[in-house]
Amino acid sequence: MREVTLRIRHCGEPEHEIGVRYPDVTIRSASSMTGQGTERKRINEFRGPSESIAGFLAEFRETEPVIEAEPLSPLEDGRVYVAIVVDAEKKDTISERLADMGVHYRMGTTVKAGVETWTLYLDPDDDLAGVIRTLERAGNEVELVRNVGLPEVDRPPQLEMTQFLDDLTRRQREVLSTAIEMGYYDHGGDVGVEDLAAALDLGSTTVWEHLSRAESKVMSGLHERIES
């Protein structure tokens, strides 16, 4: 398996166009896309000067694909989580194009100065040149930054270190990831299950059940690794 890093200028999309005007704002995906029909929701983390984030969001809300972009936390200390709802029929995403090609990618994609940074995981027989051509045919500018075999990576491969996470369902992964990103586990933090439920547009009981099951599976997996 190969780990590939691409920098993509997603031309024509609001994150690219507005990001060029606010190069000091970094956006990071904090959850997967949820929702049915044409309306899709996800949570993004914005980092940068507060006035730049506010300016970015003001312009972002006025773009055609965006239905809502509401902060979930106070806009202070250069960091804010934002729940974004878009019209899927008017929004072109790199994640959907990669999924259509059957390409695995790492969560937590970042966007800075209009450039998206993606880490992909390809099997030896996957056609990297074909992946790049497909993205470029959609009007994107693609730069290959890194292409290495996982055994060549200096740190232990992320995929091997987290094999026990494979037992989590898609919803459990989403709830657990959102809890971590929003600071649910931070010492002294004030994020509760109700906050997670609001961000995920789910009931509090449902979120608690998914989180409890996910925590149990993760802790059991860690215990097995500690004991091995």
Biotite code that builds the C-alpha atoms (Angstrom):
import biotite.structure as struc

atoms = struc.array([
    struc.Atom([0.000, 0.000, 0.000], chain_id="A", res_id=1, res_name="MET", atom_name="CA", element="C"),
    struc.Atom([1.155, 3.543, -0.801], chain_id="A", res_id=2, res_name="ARG", atom_name="CA", element="C"),
    struc.Atom([0.526, 6.775, 1.091], chain_id="A", res_id=3, res_name="GLU", atom_name="CA", element="C"),
    struc.Atom([0.009, 9.635, -1.343], chain_id="A", res_id=4, res_name="VAL", atom_name="CA", element="C"),
    struc.Atom([-0.358, 13.339, -0.546], chain_id="A", res_id=5, res_name="THR", atom_name="CA", element="C"),
    struc.Atom([-2.000, 15.665, -3.067], chain_id="A", res_id=6, res_name="LEU", atom_name="CA", element="C"),
    struc.Atom([-2.501, 19.420, -3.020], chain_id="A", res_id=7, res_name="ARG", atom_name="CA", element="C"),
    struc.Atom([-5.626, 20.315, -4.966], chain_id="A", res_id=8, res_name="ILE", atom_name="CA", element="C"),
    struc.Atom([-6.893, 23.711, -6.081], chain_id="A", res_id=9, res_name="ARG", atom_name="CA", element="C"),
    struc.Atom([-10.612, 22.956, -6.217], chain_id="A", res_id=10, res_name="HIS", atom_name="CA", element="C"),
    struc.Atom([-11.353, 25.619, -8.792], chain_id="A", res_id=11, res_name="CYS", atom_name="CA", element="C"),
    struc.Atom([-14.825, 27.135, -8.796], chain_id="A", res_id=12, res_name="GLY", atom_name="CA", element="C"),
    struc.Atom([-15.730, 25.984, -5.275], chain_id="A", res_id=13, res_name="GLU", atom_name="CA", element="C"),
    struc.Atom([-16.275, 28.611, -2.536], chain_id="A", res_id=14, res_name="PRO", atom_name="CA", element="C"),
    struc.Atom([-13.562, 27.238, -0.223], chain_id="A", res_id=15, res_name="GLU", atom_name="CA", element="C"),
    struc.Atom([-11.019, 27.863, -2.988], chain_id="A", res_id=16, res_name="HIS", atom_name="CA", element="C"),
    struc.Atom([-12.276, 31.221, -4.203], chain_id="A", res_id=17, res_name="GLU", atom_name="CA", element="C"),
    struc.Atom([-12.763, 32.719, -0.730], chain_id="A", res_id=18, res_name="ILE", atom_name="CA", element="C"),
    struc.Atom([-9.709, 30.992, 0.724], chain_id="A", res_id=19, res_name="GLY", atom_name="CA", element="C"),
    struc.Atom([-7.462, 32.853, -1.707], chain_id="A", res_id=20, res_name="VAL", atom_name="CA", element="C"),
    struc.Atom([-8.719, 36.126, -0.190], chain_id="A", res_id=21, res_name="ARG", atom_name="CA", element="C"),
    struc.Atom([-8.248, 34.840, 3.377], chain_id="A", res_id=22, res_name="TYR", atom_name="CA", element="C"),
    struc.Atom([-4.929, 32.934, 3.261], chain_id="A", res_id=23, res_name="PRO", atom_name="CA", element="C"),
    struc.Atom([-4.526, 33.098, 7.047], chain_id="A", res_id=24, res_name="ASP", atom_name="CA", element="C"),
    struc.Atom([-7.623, 30.923, 7.602], chain_id="A", res_id=25, res_name="VAL", atom_name="CA", element="C"),
    struc.Atom([-7.193, 27.146, 7.774], chain_id="A", res_id=26, res_name="THR", atom_name="CA", element="C"),
    struc.Atom([-10.213, 24.857, 7.468], chain_id="A", res_id=27, res_name="ILE", atom_name="CA", element="C"),
    struc.Atom([-10.124, 21.260, 8.649], chain_id="A", res_id=28, res_name="ARG", atom_name="CA", element="C"),
    struc.Atom([-12.810, 18.643, 8.173], chain_id="A", res_id=29, res_name="SER", atom_name="CA", element="C"),
    struc.Atom([-13.986, 17.521, 11.629], chain_id="A", res_id=30, res_name="ALA", atom_name="CA", element="C"),
    struc.Atom([-16.718, 15.063, 10.602], chain_id="A", res_id=31, res_name="SER", atom_name="CA", element="C"),
    struc.Atom([-17.960, 13.072, 7.665], chain_id="A", res_id=32, res_name="SER", atom_name="CA", element="C"),
    struc.Atom([-20.850, 14.296, 5.517], chain_id="A", res_id=33, res_name="MET", atom_name="CA", element="C"),
    struc.Atom([-24.291, 13.351, 6.833], chain_id="A", res_id=34, res_name="THR", atom_name="CA", element="C"),
    struc.Atom([-27.848, 13.790, 5.638], chain_id="A", res_id=35, res_name="GLY", atom_name="CA", element="C"),
    struc.Atom([-30.184, 12.468, 2.980], chain_id="A", res_id=36, res_name="GLN", atom_name="CA", element="C"),
    struc.Atom([-31.589, 13.962, -0.183], chain_id="A", res_id=37, res_name="GLY", atom_name="CA", element="C"),
    struc.Atom([-30.047, 17.182, -1.433], chain_id="A", res_id=38, res_name="THR", atom_name="CA", element="C"),
    struc.Atom([-29.159, 18.704, 1.954], chain_id="A", res_id=39, res_name="GLU", atom_name="CA", element="C"),
    struc.Atom([-25.888, 17.451, 3.463], chain_id="A", res_id=40, res_name="ARG", atom_name="CA", element="C"),
    struc.Atom([-24.274, 18.510, 6.733], chain_id="A", res_id=41, res_name="LYS", atom_name="CA", element="C"),
    struc.Atom([-20.751, 18.388, 8.075], chain_id="A", res_id=42, res_name="ARG", atom_name="CA", element="C"),
    struc.Atom([-18.661, 20.074, 10.775], chain_id="A", res_id=43, res_name="ILE", atom_name="CA", element="C"),
    struc.Atom([-15.513, 22.009, 9.911], chain_id="A", res_id=44, res_name="ASN", atom_name="CA", element="C"),
    struc.Atom([-12.936, 23.544, 12.211], chain_id="A", res_id=45, res_name="GLU", atom_name="CA", element="C"),
    struc.Atom([-11.749, 27.050, 11.296], chain_id="A", res_id=46, res_name="PHE", atom_name="CA", element="C"),
    struc.Atom([-8.444, 28.412, 12.609], chain_id="A", res_id=47, res_name="ARG", atom_name="CA", element="C"),
    struc.Atom([-6.952, 31.860, 12.131], chain_id="A", res_id=48, res_name="GLY", atom_name="CA", element="C"),
    struc.Atom([-7.445, 35.475, 13.203], chain_id="A", res_id=49, res_name="PRO", atom_name="CA", element="C"),
    struc.Atom([-11.015, 35.965, 14.422], chain_id="A", res_id=50, res_name="SER", atom_name="CA", element="C"),
    struc.Atom([-11.675, 38.846, 12.029], chain_id="A", res_id=51, res_name="GLU", atom_name="CA", element="C"),
    struc.Atom([-10.488, 36.759, 9.075], chain_id="A", res_id=52, res_name="SER", atom_name="CA", element="C"),
    struc.Atom([-12.682, 33.803, 10.064], chain_id="A", res_id=53, res_name="ILE", atom_name="CA", element="C"),
    struc.Atom([-15.683, 36.122, 10.441], chain_id="A", res_id=54, res_name="ALA", atom_name="CA", element="C"),
    struc.Atom([-15.006, 37.621, 7.012], chain_id="A", res_id=55, res_name="GLY", atom_name="CA", element="C"),
    struc.Atom([-14.583, 34.210, 5.430], chain_id="A", res_id=56, res_name="PHE", atom_name="CA", element="C"),
    struc.Atom([-17.858, 32.925, 6.897], chain_id="A", res_id=57, res_name="LEU", atom_name="CA", element="C"),
    struc.Atom([-19.761, 36.052, 5.867], chain_id="A", res_id=58, res_name="ALA", atom_name="CA", element="C"),
    struc.Atom([-18.741, 35.520, 2.228], chain_id="A", res_id=59, res_name="GLU", atom_name="CA", element="C"),
    struc.Atom([-19.128, 31.748, 2.461], chain_id="A", res_id=60, res_name="PHE", atom_name="CA", element="C"),
    struc.Atom([-22.770, 32.020, 3.536], chain_id="A", res_id=61, res_name="ARG", atom_name="CA", element="C"),
    struc.Atom([-23.585, 34.027, 0.413], chain_id="A", res_id=62, res_name="GLU", atom_name="CA", element="C"),
    struc.Atom([-22.354, 31.363, -2.031], chain_id="A", res_id=63, res_name="THR", atom_name="CA", element="C"),
    struc.Atom([-24.862, 29.258, -3.960], chain_id="A", res_id=64, res_name="GLU", atom_name="CA", element="C"),
    struc.Atom([-24.240, 25.767, -2.538], chain_id="A", res_id=65, res_name="PRO", atom_name="CA", element="C"),
    struc.Atom([-24.264, 26.901, 1.120], chain_id="A", res_id=66, res_name="VAL", atom_name="CA", element="C"),
    struc.Atom([-27.597, 26.724, 2.948], chain_id="A", res_id=67, res_name="ILE", atom_name="CA", element="C"),
    struc.Atom([-26.274, 27.313, 6.474], chain_id="A", res_id=68, res_name="GLU", atom_name="CA", element="C"),
    struc.Atom([-22.930, 27.934, 8.158], chain_id="A", res_id=69, res_name="ALA", atom_name="CA", element="C"),
    struc.Atom([-23.488, 28.350, 11.891], chain_id="A", res_id=70, res_name="GLU", atom_name="CA", element="C"),
    struc.Atom([-20.737, 28.410, 14.552], chain_id="A", res_id=71, res_name="PRO", atom_name="CA", element="C"),
    struc.Atom([-21.076, 25.760, 17.267], chain_id="A", res_id=72, res_name="LEU", atom_name="CA", element="C"),
    struc.Atom([-18.648, 27.484, 19.610], chain_id="A", res_id=73, res_name="SER", atom_name="CA", element="C"),
    struc.Atom([-17.679, 31.105, 20.347], chain_id="A", res_id=74, res_name="PRO", atom_name="CA", element="C"),
    struc.Atom([-15.488, 32.780, 17.747], chain_id="A", res_id=75, res_name="LEU", atom_name="CA", element="C"),
    struc.Atom([-12.509, 33.381, 19.997], chain_id="A", res_id=76, res_name="GLU", atom_name="CA", element="C"),
    struc.Atom([-8.876, 32.370, 20.409], chain_id="A", res_id=77, res_name="ASP", atom_name="CA", element="C"),
    struc.Atom([-8.581, 31.844, 16.669], chain_id="A", res_id=78, res_name="GLY", atom_name="CA", element="C"),
    struc.Atom([-10.612, 28.630, 16.544], chain_id="A", res_id=79, res_name="ARG", atom_name="CA", element="C"),
    struc.Atom([-14.268, 27.806, 15.917], chain_id="A", res_id=80, res_name="VAL", atom_name="CA", element="C"),
    struc.Atom([-16.329, 24.780, 14.874], chain_id="A", res_id=81, res_name="TYR", atom_name="CA", element="C"),
    struc.Atom([-18.955, 25.454, 12.232], chain_id="A", res_id=82, res_name="VAL", atom_name="CA", element="C"),
    struc.Atom([-21.916, 23.285, 11.202], chain_id="A", res_id=83, res_name="ALA", atom_name="CA", element="C"),
    struc.Atom([-22.268, 23.618, 7.444], chain_id="A", res_id=84, res_name="ILE", atom_name="CA", element="C"),
    struc.Atom([-25.300, 22.557, 5.410], chain_id="A", res_id=85, res_name="VAL", atom_name="CA", element="C"),
    struc.Atom([-24.951, 22.504, 1.632], chain_id="A", res_id=86, res_name="VAL", atom_name="CA", element="C"),
    struc.Atom([-27.068, 21.674, -1.387], chain_id="A", res_id=87, res_name="ASP", atom_name="CA", element="C"),
    struc.Atom([-25.416, 18.468, -2.618], chain_id="A", res_id=88, res_name="ALA", atom_name="CA", element="C"),
    struc.Atom([-26.702, 19.020, -6.152], chain_id="A", res_id=89, res_name="GLU", atom_name="CA", element="C"),
    struc.Atom([-24.785, 22.311, -6.362], chain_id="A", res_id=90, res_name="LYS", atom_name="CA", element="C"),
    struc.Atom([-21.674, 21.215, -4.461], chain_id="A", res_id=91, res_name="LYS", atom_name="CA", element="C"),
    struc.Atom([-18.791, 19.332, -6.050], chain_id="A", res_id=92, res_name="ASP", atom_name="CA", element="C"),
    struc.Atom([-16.585, 17.587, -3.489], chain_id="A", res_id=93, res_name="THR", atom_name="CA", element="C"),
    struc.Atom([-13.239, 15.851, -3.841], chain_id="A", res_id=94, res_name="ILE", atom_name="CA", element="C"),
    struc.Atom([-14.371, 13.233, -1.301], chain_id="A", res_id=95, res_name="SER", atom_name="CA", element="C"),
    struc.Atom([-17.230, 12.122, -3.560], chain_id="A", res_id=96, res_name="GLU", atom_name="CA", element="C"),
    struc.Atom([-14.940, 11.939, -6.586], chain_id="A", res_id=97, res_name="ARG", atom_name="CA", element="C"),
    struc.Atom([-12.446, 9.819, -4.642], chain_id="A", res_id=98, res_name="LEU", atom_name="CA", element="C"),
    struc.Atom([-15.252, 7.597, -3.353], chain_id="A", res_id=99, res_name="ALA", atom_name="CA", element="C"),
    struc.Atom([-16.525, 7.116, -6.906], chain_id="A", res_id=100, res_name="ASP", atom_name="CA", element="C"),
    struc.Atom([-13.039, 5.869, -7.836], chain_id="A", res_id=101, res_name="MET", atom_name="CA", element="C"),
    struc.Atom([-12.906, 3.567, -4.796], chain_id="A", res_id=102, res_name="GLY", atom_name="CA", element="C"),
    struc.Atom([-9.953, 5.473, -3.307], chain_id="A", res_id=103, res_name="VAL", atom_name="CA", element="C"),
    struc.Atom([-9.419, 5.439, 0.475], chain_id="A", res_id=104, res_name="HIS", atom_name="CA", element="C"),
    struc.Atom([-8.410, 8.711, 2.097], chain_id="A", res_id=105, res_name="TYR", atom_name="CA", element="C"),
    struc.Atom([-7.563, 10.045, 5.542], chain_id="A", res_id=106, res_name="ARG", atom_name="CA", element="C"),
    struc.Atom([-10.141, 12.095, 7.432], chain_id="A", res_id=107, res_name="MET", atom_name="CA", element="C"),
    struc.Atom([-9.175, 15.592, 8.560], chain_id="A", res_id=108, res_name="GLY", atom_name="CA", element="C"),
    struc.Atom([-8.495, 17.156, 5.168], chain_id="A", res_id=109, res_name="THR", atom_name="CA", element="C"),
    struc.Atom([-7.296, 20.757, 5.417], chain_id="A", res_id=110, res_name="THR", atom_name="CA", element="C"),
    struc.Atom([-7.899, 23.783, 3.190], chain_id="A", res_id=111, res_name="VAL", atom_name="CA", element="C"),
    struc.Atom([-5.583, 26.801, 3.333], chain_id="A", res_id=112, res_name="LYS", atom_name="CA", element="C"),
    struc.Atom([-5.270, 29.683, 0.856], chain_id="A", res_id=113, res_name="ALA", atom_name="CA", element="C"),
    struc.Atom([-7.630, 27.843, -1.462], chain_id="A", res_id=114, res_name="GLY", atom_name="CA", element="C"),
    struc.Atom([-5.573, 24.628, -1.537], chain_id="A", res_id=115, res_name="VAL", atom_name="CA", element="C"),
    struc.Atom([-6.940, 21.313, -0.210], chain_id="A", res_id=116, res_name="GLU", atom_name="CA", element="C"),
    struc.Atom([-4.412, 18.808, 1.152], chain_id="A", res_id=117, res_name="THR", atom_name="CA", element="C"),
    struc.Atom([-5.476, 15.167, 0.813], chain_id="A", res_id=118, res_name="TRP", atom_name="CA", element="C"),
    struc.Atom([-3.751, 11.985, 1.982], chain_id="A", res_id=119, res_name="THR", atom_name="CA", element="C"),
    struc.Atom([-4.743, 8.905, -0.016], chain_id="A", res_id=120, res_name="LEU", atom_name="CA", element="C"),
    struc.Atom([-4.024, 5.207, 0.520], chain_id="A", res_id=121, res_name="TYR", atom_name="CA", element="C"),
    struc.Atom([-3.559, 3.251, -2.704], chain_id="A", res_id=122, res_name="LEU", atom_name="CA", element="C"),
    struc.Atom([-3.006, -0.437, -3.358], chain_id="A", res_id=123, res_name="ASP", atom_name="CA", element="C"),
    struc.Atom([0.020, -1.327, -5.520], chain_id="A", res_id=124, res_name="PRO", atom_name="CA", element="C"),
    struc.Atom([-2.156, -1.910, -8.581], chain_id="A", res_id=125, res_name="ASP", atom_name="CA", element="C"),
    struc.Atom([-4.122, 1.357, -8.224], chain_id="A", res_id=126, res_name="ASP", atom_name="CA", element="C"),
    struc.Atom([-3.510, 3.863, -11.033], chain_id="A", res_id=127, res_name="ASP", atom_name="CA", element="C"),
    struc.Atom([-2.281, 7.064, -9.351], chain_id="A", res_id=128, res_name="LEU", atom_name="CA", element="C"),
    struc.Atom([-1.880, 8.842, -12.689], chain_id="A", res_id=129, res_name="ALA", atom_name="CA", element="C"),
    struc.Atom([-5.467, 7.908, -13.514], chain_id="A", res_id=130, res_name="GLY", atom_name="CA", element="C"),
    struc.Atom([-6.700, 9.322, -10.204], chain_id="A", res_id=131, res_name="VAL", atom_name="CA", element="C"),
    struc.Atom([-4.912, 12.608, -10.875], chain_id="A", res_id=132, res_name="ILE", atom_name="CA", element="C"),
    struc.Atom([-6.218, 12.788, -14.452], chain_id="A", res_id=133, res_name="ARG", atom_name="CA", element="C"),
    struc.Atom([-9.791, 12.241, -13.251], chain_id="A", res_id=134, res_name="THR", atom_name="CA", element="C"),
    struc.Atom([-9.481, 15.069, -10.723], chain_id="A", res_id=135, res_name="LEU", atom_name="CA", element="C"),
    struc.Atom([-7.898, 17.371, -13.295], chain_id="A", res_id=136, res_name="GLU", atom_name="CA", element="C"),
    struc.Atom([-10.600, 16.662, -15.868], chain_id="A", res_id=137, res_name="ARG", atom_name="CA", element="C"),
    struc.Atom([-13.073, 18.130, -13.382], chain_id="A", res_id=138, res_name="ALA", atom_name="CA", element="C"),
    struc.Atom([-11.224, 21.452, -13.627], chain_id="A", res_id=139, res_name="GLY", atom_name="CA", element="C"),
    struc.Atom([-8.976, 21.033, -10.591], chain_id="A", res_id=140, res_name="ASN", atom_name="CA", element="C"),
    struc.Atom([-5.250, 21.765, -10.351], chain_id="A", res_id=141, res_name="GLU", atom_name="CA", element="C"),
    struc.Atom([-3.471, 18.811, -8.748], chain_id="A", res_id=142, res_name="VAL", atom_name="CA", element="C"),
    struc.Atom([0.077, 18.684, -7.348], chain_id="A", res_id=143, res_name="GLU", atom_name="CA", element="C"),
    struc.Atom([1.662, 15.402, -6.231], chain_id="A", res_id=144, res_name="LEU", atom_name="CA", element="C"),
    struc.Atom([3.528, 16.113, -2.992], chain_id="A", res_id=145, res_name="VAL", atom_name="CA", element="C"),
    struc.Atom([4.323, 12.651, -1.647], chain_id="A", res_id=146, res_name="ARG", atom_name="CA", element="C"),
    struc.Atom([4.152, 9.047, -2.830], chain_id="A", res_id=147, res_name="ASN", atom_name="CA", element="C"),
    struc.Atom([5.732, 6.401, -0.598], chain_id="A", res_id=148, res_name="VAL", atom_name="CA", element="C"),
    struc.Atom([5.146, 2.787, 0.305], chain_id="A", res_id=149, res_name="GLY", atom_name="CA", element="C"),
    struc.Atom([3.905, 2.404, 3.863], chain_id="A", res_id=150, res_name="LEU", atom_name="CA", element="C"),
    struc.Atom([6.909, 0.263, 4.909], chain_id="A", res_id=151, res_name="PRO", atom_name="CA", element="C"),
    struc.Atom([9.086, 3.248, 3.913], chain_id="A", res_id=152, res_name="GLU", atom_name="CA", element="C"),
    struc.Atom([7.279, 5.660, 6.242], chain_id="A", res_id=153, res_name="VAL", atom_name="CA", element="C"),
    struc.Atom([9.420, 6.519, 9.279], chain_id="A", res_id=154, res_name="ASP", atom_name="CA", element="C"),
    struc.Atom([6.568, 6.405, 11.803], chain_id="A", res_id=155, res_name="ARG", atom_name="CA", element="C"),
    struc.Atom([4.485, 3.231, 12.349], chain_id="A", res_id=156, res_name="PRO", atom_name="CA", element="C"),
    struc.Atom([1.770, 3.112, 9.662], chain_id="A", res_id=157, res_name="PRO", atom_name="CA", element="C"),
    struc.Atom([-1.396, 4.712, 10.941], chain_id="A", res_id=158, res_name="GLN", atom_name="CA", element="C"),
    struc.Atom([-3.573, 2.039, 9.422], chain_id="A", res_id=159, res_name="LEU", atom_name="CA", element="C"),
    struc.Atom([-1.812, -0.783, 11.285], chain_id="A", res_id=160, res_name="GLU", atom_name="CA", element="C"),
    struc.Atom([-1.847, 1.071, 14.607], chain_id="A", res_id=161, res_name="MET", atom_name="CA", element="C"),
    struc.Atom([-5.615, 1.495, 14.527], chain_id="A", res_id=162, res_name="THR", atom_name="CA", element="C"),
    struc.Atom([-6.816, -1.856, 13.229], chain_id="A", res_id=163, res_name="GLN", atom_name="CA", element="C"),
    struc.Atom([-9.091, -2.310, 16.239], chain_id="A", res_id=164, res_name="PHE", atom_name="CA", element="C"),
    struc.Atom([-11.103, 0.704, 15.007], chain_id="A", res_id=165, res_name="LEU", atom_name="CA", element="C"),
    struc.Atom([-12.354, -1.452, 12.151], chain_id="A", res_id=166, res_name="ASP", atom_name="CA", element="C"),
    struc.Atom([-14.974, -2.845, 14.533], chain_id="A", res_id=167, res_name="ASP", atom_name="CA", element="C"),
    struc.Atom([-16.637, 0.566, 14.813], chain_id="A", res_id=168, res_name="LEU", atom_name="CA", element="C"),
    struc.Atom([-19.697, 1.243, 12.672], chain_id="A", res_id=169, res_name="THR", atom_name="CA", element="C"),
    struc.Atom([-19.738, 4.286, 10.405], chain_id="A", res_id=170, res_name="ARG", atom_name="CA", element="C"),
    struc.Atom([-22.017, 6.146, 12.838], chain_id="A", res_id=171, res_name="ARG", atom_name="CA", element="C"),
    struc.Atom([-19.851, 5.219, 15.846], chain_id="A", res_id=172, res_name="GLN", atom_name="CA", element="C"),
    struc.Atom([-16.774, 6.555, 14.037], chain_id="A", res_id=173, res_name="ARG", atom_name="CA", element="C"),
    struc.Atom([-18.592, 9.775, 13.204], chain_id="A", res_id=174, res_name="GLU", atom_name="CA", element="C"),
    struc.Atom([-19.851, 10.345, 16.757], chain_id="A", res_id=175, res_name="VAL", atom_name="CA", element="C"),
    struc.Atom([-16.475, 9.515, 18.340], chain_id="A", res_id=176, res_name="LEU", atom_name="CA", element="C"),
    struc.Atom([-14.566, 11.692, 15.866], chain_id="A", res_id=177, res_name="SER", atom_name="CA", element="C"),
    struc.Atom([-16.919, 14.612, 16.448], chain_id="A", res_id=178, res_name="THR", atom_name="CA", element="C"),
    struc.Atom([-16.595, 14.226, 20.231], chain_id="A", res_id=179, res_name="ALA", atom_name="CA", element="C"),
    struc.Atom([-12.794, 14.353, 20.006], chain_id="A", res_id=180, res_name="ILE", atom_name="CA", element="C"),
    struc.Atom([-12.732, 17.278, 17.592], chain_id="A", res_id=181, res_name="GLU", atom_name="CA", element="C"),
    struc.Atom([-15.188, 19.348, 19.639], chain_id="A", res_id=182, res_name="MET", atom_name="CA", element="C"),
    struc.Atom([-13.221, 18.820, 22.873], chain_id="A", res_id=183, res_name="GLY", atom_name="CA", element="C"),
    struc.Atom([-15.639, 16.448, 24.625], chain_id="A", res_id=184, res_name="TYR", atom_name="CA", element="C"),
    struc.Atom([-12.683, 14.661, 26.234], chain_id="A", res_id=185, res_name="TYR", atom_name="CA", element="C"),
    struc.Atom([-10.652, 17.778, 27.030], chain_id="A", res_id=186, res_name="ASP", atom_name="CA", element="C"),
    struc.Atom([-9.867, 18.211, 30.733], chain_id="A", res_id=187, res_name="HIS", atom_name="CA", element="C"),
    struc.Atom([-12.072, 20.948, 32.128], chain_id="A", res_id=188, res_name="GLY", atom_name="CA", element="C"),
    struc.Atom([-13.998, 21.275, 28.868], chain_id="A", res_id=189, res_name="GLY", atom_name="CA", element="C"),
    struc.Atom([-17.661, 22.210, 28.806], chain_id="A", res_id=190, res_name="ASP", atom_name="CA", element="C"),
    struc.Atom([-18.797, 20.202, 25.764], chain_id="A", res_id=191, res_name="VAL", atom_name="CA", element="C"),
    struc.Atom([-21.570, 17.744, 26.619], chain_id="A", res_id=192, res_name="GLY", atom_name="CA", element="C"),
    struc.Atom([-23.587, 15.057, 24.879], chain_id="A", res_id=193, res_name="VAL", atom_name="CA", element="C"),
    struc.Atom([-26.262, 17.640, 24.082], chain_id="A", res_id=194, res_name="GLU", atom_name="CA", element="C"),
    struc.Atom([-23.683, 19.720, 22.180], chain_id="A", res_id=195, res_name="ASP", atom_name="CA", element="C"),
    struc.Atom([-22.600, 16.680, 20.182], chain_id="A", res_id=196, res_name="LEU", atom_name="CA", element="C"),
    struc.Atom([-26.237, 15.824, 19.452], chain_id="A", res_id=197, res_name="ALA", atom_name="CA", element="C"),
    struc.Atom([-26.888, 19.337, 18.145], chain_id="A", res_id=198, res_name="ALA", atom_name="CA", element="C"),
    struc.Atom([-23.797, 19.239, 15.949], chain_id="A", res_id=199, res_name="ALA", atom_name="CA", element="C"),
    struc.Atom([-24.704, 15.833, 14.518], chain_id="A", res_id=200, res_name="LEU", atom_name="CA", element="C"),
    struc.Atom([-28.431, 16.544, 14.266], chain_id="A", res_id=201, res_name="ASP", atom_name="CA", element="C"),
    struc.Atom([-29.205, 13.431, 16.332], chain_id="A", res_id=202, res_name="LEU", atom_name="CA", element="C"),
    struc.Atom([-31.030, 12.763, 19.584], chain_id="A", res_id=203, res_name="GLY", atom_name="CA", element="C"),
    struc.Atom([-29.013, 12.929, 22.809], chain_id="A", res_id=204, res_name="SER", atom_name="CA", element="C"),
    struc.Atom([-29.867, 9.332, 23.698], chain_id="A", res_id=205, res_name="THR", atom_name="CA", element="C"),
    struc.Atom([-28.792, 8.117, 20.266], chain_id="A", res_id=206, res_name="THR", atom_name="CA", element="C"),
    struc.Atom([-25.472, 9.974, 20.511], chain_id="A", res_id=207, res_name="VAL", atom_name="CA", element="C"),
    struc.Atom([-24.859, 8.609, 24.026], chain_id="A", res_id=208, res_name="TRP", atom_name="CA", element="C"),
    struc.Atom([-25.502, 5.036, 22.876], chain_id="A", res_id=209, res_name="GLU", atom_name="CA", element="C"),
    struc.Atom([-23.168, 5.317, 19.861], chain_id="A", res_id=210, res_name="HIS", atom_name="CA", element="C"),
    struc.Atom([-20.485, 7.016, 21.962], chain_id="A", res_id=211, res_name="LEU", atom_name="CA", element="C"),
    struc.Atom([-20.729, 4.439, 24.741], chain_id="A", res_id=212, res_name="SER", atom_name="CA", element="C"),
    struc.Atom([-20.402, 1.531, 22.323], chain_id="A", res_id=213, res_name="ARG", atom_name="CA", element="C"),
    struc.Atom([-17.515, 3.199, 20.490], chain_id="A", res_id=214, res_name="ALA", atom_name="CA", element="C"),
    struc.Atom([-15.652, 3.920, 23.739], chain_id="A", res_id=215, res_name="GLU", atom_name="CA", element="C"),
    struc.Atom([-16.083, 0.308, 24.857], chain_id="A", res_id=216, res_name="SER", atom_name="CA", element="C"),
    struc.Atom([-14.657, -1.044, 21.585], chain_id="A", res_id=217, res_name="LYS", atom_name="CA", element="C"),
    struc.Atom([-11.734, 1.403, 21.559], chain_id="A", res_id=218, res_name="VAL", atom_name="CA", element="C"),
    struc.Atom([-10.780, 0.748, 25.182], chain_id="A", res_id=219, res_name="MET", atom_name="CA", element="C"),
    struc.Atom([-10.973, -3.029, 24.651], chain_id="A", res_id=220, res_name="SER", atom_name="CA", element="C"),
    struc.Atom([-8.708, -2.690, 21.613], chain_id="A", res_id=221, res_name="GLY", atom_name="CA", element="C"),
    struc.Atom([-6.206, -0.572, 23.544], chain_id="A", res_id=222, res_name="LEU", atom_name="CA", element="C"),
    struc.Atom([-6.187, -3.053, 26.406], chain_id="A", res_id=223, res_name="HIS", atom_name="CA", element="C"),
    struc.Atom([-5.397, -5.908, 24.016], chain_id="A", res_id=224, res_name="GLU", atom_name="CA", element="C"),
    struc.Atom([-2.457, -3.910, 22.588], chain_id="A", res_id=225, res_name="ARG", atom_name="CA", element="C"),
    struc.Atom([-1.170, -3.028, 26.047], chain_id="A", res_id=226, res_name="ILE", atom_name="CA", element="C"),
    struc.Atom([-1.314, -6.658, 27.140], chain_id="A", res_id=227, res_name="GLU", atom_name="CA", element="C"),
    struc.Atom([0.305, -7.996, 23.930], chain_id="A", res_id=228, res_name="SER", atom_name="CA", element="C"),
])
